[in-house]
Amino acid sequence: MNLTSKPISLVVDERGELRPATSTIERRLSHMRGMYADAEAERAALAQDDALVYEVYQYDMPEFVGELVVCTTVLHPGKVGDEFFMTKGHFHEQRDRAEVYYGLSGEGRLLLAKDDEFADVPMGASTVAYVPPYWAHRTVNTGDEPLVFLAVYPGDAGHDYGTIETDGFPQLVVERDGAVAVLSER
């Protein structure tokens, strides 16, 4: 078996889709059940529509040290109650792996948490954000247009969504009096 990758060229289209993508993920509100702080607002939103929250377009690479995975995320605008649409958030299975995001369009926040430390990094067009090893991370769309960003991470990093699904994320981003507010505890 050949364990090495080949050189490639990828294109990000005007919508934010990576081409060619070898895998895609579509997360709807029903996939995010239990992630929003206001359970009643979440139930009401699901009763109206199973809205598309975000999409990931990925070019898969071998899951080996030295390989890099490239993907784009299109995080749609919207809210559940006063909490903005967000990604599920995750740690890397290999906790000592970092990640880099490059903002293509839109506006939002990158939330990060490690032990008792929290960070809130602005995201938007031309923003480069660094996710250090050992930090959980989640993106939030605080604008009226899709937040689109490119991510690059080690091929062997993996994703641990279960910890966030079980323990929650220590920050949330809401609209308060017409402004974006990052709350550090639920």
URSUL-V377284 format. One record per residue. N is the residue number from 1. PHI is phi as a letter, one per 30 degrees, with the letter a starting at -180 (999 if undefined). OMEGA is omega in whole degrees, -180 to 180 (NA if undefined). NEAR is the number of other ideal C-beta (glycine too) atoms within 8 Angstrom. Layout:
N;PHI;OMEGA;NEAR
N;PHI;OMEGA;NEAR
This chain:
1;999;178;2
2;d;-177;3
3;c;180;5
4;c;179;5
5;d;179;6
6;c;174;4
7;e;-180;3
8;b;171;6
9;b;-179;4
10;c;179;9
11;b;172;6
12;c;-177;10
13;d;-175;7
14;d;179;3
15;d;-179;7
16;j;179;14
17;d;177;11
18;d;-179;15
19;b;-6;9
20;d;173;6
21;c;178;11
22;c;173;6
23;a;177;6
24;b;176;8
25;b;176;7
26;b;179;6
27;c;176;12
28;c;-179;10
29;e;179;13
30;d;177;7
31;d;-176;8
32;c;-177;12
33;e;178;8
34;i;-178;7
35;c;-179;11
36;c;-174;11
37;d;-176;7
38;c;-176;10
39;d;180;8
40;d;177;7
41;d;178;12
42;d;178;14
43;d;-180;8
44;d;179;8
45;d;179;12
46;d;178;11
47;d;180;5
48;d;-170;5
49;a;173;6
50;c;-172;6
51;d;173;9
52;d;-178;8
53;c;178;14
54;a;179;11
55;b;176;11
56;b;177;11
57;c;-170;13
58;b;169;13
59;c;-175;12
60;d;176;6
61;b;176;10
62;e;-177;8
63;d;-178;7
64;b;173;8
65;e;179;6
66;j;178;5
67;d;177;12
68;b;175;8
69;c;177;13
70;c;176;11
71;a;170;12
72;c;174;14
73;b;174;15
74;c;-178;14
75;c;-173;17
76;d;177;11
77;d;177;10
78;l;180;9
79;b;168;8
80;c;-170;11
81;i;178;12
82;c;-179;8
83;c;-177;13
84;d;174;13
85;e;-175;12
86;b;171;15
87;d;180;11
88;d;-176;12
89;i;-178;12
90;a;162;12
91;c;167;11
92;d;176;13
93;e;171;8
94;d;-170;9
95;e;-176;8
96;d;179;5
97;c;179;11
98;c;179;9
99;a;177;12
100;b;174;11
101;c;174;15
102;b;-178;12
103;d;179;15
104;c;178;11
105;a;180;10
106;i;178;16
107;b;-180;10
108;a;-178;15
109;b;169;13
110;c;178;16
111;c;-180;17
112;b;179;13
113;b;175;12
114;b;-177;8
115;h;-180;3
116;c;179;3
117;c;178;6
118;b;175;10
119;b;-180;9
120;b;-175;10
121;c;177;9
122;d;177;9
123;b;176;15
124;a;180;11
125;e;177;7
126;i;176;6
127;d;171;11
128;c;180;8
129;b;-178;11
130;c;174;8
131;c;-179;11
132;d;174;8
133;e;174;8
134;i;-178;7
135;c;168;11
136;d;-179;12
137;b;-178;12
138;a;175;13
139;c;-177;16
140;b;177;15
141;c;180;16
142;c;-177;10
143;c;-179;9
144;c;180;3
145;c;176;8
146;e;170;12
147;c;-176;20
148;c;178;13
149;b;177;14
150;c;178;11
151;b;176;12
152;b;-179;9
153;b;-178;12
154;d;-178;12
155;e;-179;13
156;c;-175;10
157;d;-176;12
158;i;-180;8
159;b;174;8
160;c;176;10
161;d;-174;9
162;e;-179;6
163;d;179;10
164;d;179;16
165;d;-178;9
166;d;-173;6
167;c;-175;5
168;i;178;7
169;c;-171;11
170;d;179;8
171;b;170;11
172;b;-177;9
173;c;-175;14
174;b;172;11
175;c;177;9
176;b;179;7
177;h;177;3
178;i;-179;4
179;b;177;6
180;d;178;9
181;b;175;8
182;c;180;10
183;c;-175;9
184;c;175;6
185;b;180;4
186;d;NA;6
